[in-house]
């Protein structure tokens, strides 16, 4: 049984237990990539044995990194960003960083509040999702000179270093596939576009391709609902029971596509025999549902990994110039179209 009156272990005690210098222990926490693997293992064993906890606040005061990175995403209420978050956390974790995760529910003011709290906790860098942010958010990032990367959406003119997919191109690809399959009466299902540059870019790509081929949907065939299977199902049921049935419903992501499939099935329609459905994202489970969803694969894991690596490099090597990175999106043809 440990003695509660014993003095808490300090960095010197860890160094003595690991048979290294205090400077090496400090480097182990602050620049682990500079410490040999065998030495890191010795220090790690000593830290765990002694129950050592370093004082982050004191280190921050003295200019030493906090070892934390803030990641702000719109939502964790569904699987949209889950794979990217995990890949991002794994990548920065391999360099000794821990993430603080915050959500803003597509609200600019809430995003600003979350970001400000992260900066008050002296995070070493921040990652945000998308290219649409309020001027207050941009001003906060620029005034604090905090290393920042934008994830998920790519644009060569991005105000922040970005790592993501070209969502406009993704929209063009799925619309082209639908047209090439011979569908002419087309409906679309997207979330509210205000403040969501990813969905806006996809919708613009879909509409551009459909207009070029003379198949642009009428306003009544352009459906809108939040990213929710139940909401999508309800909206599509109301649409299919009140309007002429389209050949296909082109959805802004796989969550909406799944809701559309359930809606059709609940009305006794077969997918794709009676009505086809497409999505965007290729989230976990899109391949396993019946019927499997035809979609555009957004490489979420790659985006998280590359984005995490870019942010870490901006933190530990600020002199290195980071470039925007575009991750290709691919058409995945399955059973729904």
Secondary structure as GFF3:
##gff-version 3
##sequence-region A 1 337
A	DSSP	alpha_helix	11	18	.	.	.	ID=ss1
A	DSSP	alpha_helix	22	30	.	.	.	ID=ss2
A	DSSP	three_ten_helix	32	34	.	.	.	ID=ss3
A	DSSP	alpha_helix	37	50	.	.	.	ID=ss4
A	DSSP	alpha_helix	56	61	.	.	.	ID=ss5
A	DSSP	beta_strand	68	73	.	.	.	ID=ss6
A	DSSP	alpha_helix	82	93	.	.	.	ID=ss7
A	DSSP	beta_strand	98	103	.	.	.	ID=ss8
A	DSSP	alpha_helix	108	120	.	.	.	ID=ss9
A	DSSP	beta_strand	125	129	.	.	.	ID=ss10
A	DSSP	alpha_helix	135	144	.	.	.	ID=ss11
A	DSSP	beta_strand	147	153	.	.	.	ID=ss12
A	DSSP	beta_strand	162	165	.	.	.	ID=ss13
A	DSSP	alpha_helix	167	180	.	.	.	ID=ss14
A	DSSP	beta_strand	186	190	.	.	.	ID=ss15
A	DSSP	alpha_helix	197	212	.	.	.	ID=ss16
A	DSSP	three_ten_helix	219	221	.	.	.	ID=ss17
A	DSSP	beta_strand	222	224	.	.	.	ID=ss18
A	DSSP	alpha_helix	229	240	.	.	.	ID=ss19
A	DSSP	beta_strand	248	251	.	.	.	ID=ss20
A	DSSP	alpha_helix	254	266	.	.	.	ID=ss21
A	DSSP	beta_strand	276	278	.	.	.	ID=ss22
A	DSSP	beta_strand	295	297	.	.	.	ID=ss23
A	DSSP	alpha_helix	300	316	.	.	.	ID=ss24
A	DSSP	beta_strand	325	326	.	.	.	ID=ss25
A	DSSP	beta_strand	330	332	.	.	.	ID=ss26
###
